[in-house]
Amino acid sequence: MSESSLVRELPRRLLAWYSRERRDLPWRRTRDPYRIWLAEVMLQQTRVDAVIPYYRRFLSRFPTLTALAAAPLEEVLWAWAGLGYYARARNLHAAARRVVAEHGGRVPRDLEELRALPGVGRYTAGAVLSIAFDVPAPVLDGNVARVLARLLRLRGDIRAAATQRRLWRVAEQLIPSGRAGDFNQAMMELGALVCTPARPRCPRCPAARLCGAFLHGEQEELPRKARRGPVPHFDVGVGLVWRRGRVLIARRPPSGLLGGLWEFPGGKREEGEPLEETVRREVREEVGLEIGRLSPLVICQHAYSHFRVTLHAFECRAPRGRARPLACEAVRWVRPADLAAYPFPAGSRGILRRIGGGAAAAR
Ligand code: SF4
């Protein structure tokens, strides 16, 4: 199907389908740009059904962008705990503060102004502008890219820069006048419900007669992705250092992976290093304590977007010295029952559960 035929035919068919089939989702009941922005940020890397309870809870705590901007980062991270990819929360919080400081608390309607905010890429800016304000700004997430690649029967690597440029251009051309928000959401909805990665439901698709992949029986083969190398894996030694019924936790620096979250001191095993020695070294370097006896507690696996870790947690008794934040932001001795007040990364969930303090990361 040529691009010009798609531009002529697709919007009308797709919008009619969307008005019948769209799911009733909490962020589709509002035109408030803050609420739409929040949903788009949460939906990056996370499934719709997993996002809904977090979305509601986050908004009951921070109902407006001004309320979010006024809150301390730690409170925001706590409300985010369990959703993962914490850079999203840190950026949203920083962006809310910028909007209050530089735009009088109103989300900018200008693409470049919006994209200048922390964490706002072309996709998020397009989604907020089109859905909240009907600005004809395109969106291209994984769903939309897959739908377009199949409609256009693109056979090259979908991640290639030239392919991405073409997809952005087509996504923009397709937007019908005055219906940017509905059209963009319809494309995403089609990708989520019908044009799924595996076994797309082509007989139920409103675009089937326009679809190059379907007409050539290639819908299961497209889009193509160039192979990536294996995901790296690291062993991490973690120390649960106890003193008088309290366990030591450390807050990570505010930027970088899992920035601002609390964790048990620990770090990557160096080549050939016994895990007990990793824990002793990391605890010494991070919080300045020498630890005595170690006993294995639990082993947990966790996958991040670009690597996997195996956490080897050890309980450490009889620490010597005074805990101080050497390679972290802050340290605290906490009773297990009080750990729920501290935002932890999802990877710590298994360890927290073992010591009866799982609420913070399991939320
Ligand atoms: Fe996707 Fe099939 Fe529809 Fe083509 S016809 S857009 S492959 S669901």
Residues whose N, C-alpha, C, O or C-beta is under 5 A from the ligand:
A	BS01	SF4	V147 R150 V194 C195 P200 R201 C202 C205 A207 A208 C211 A213 F214 Q219
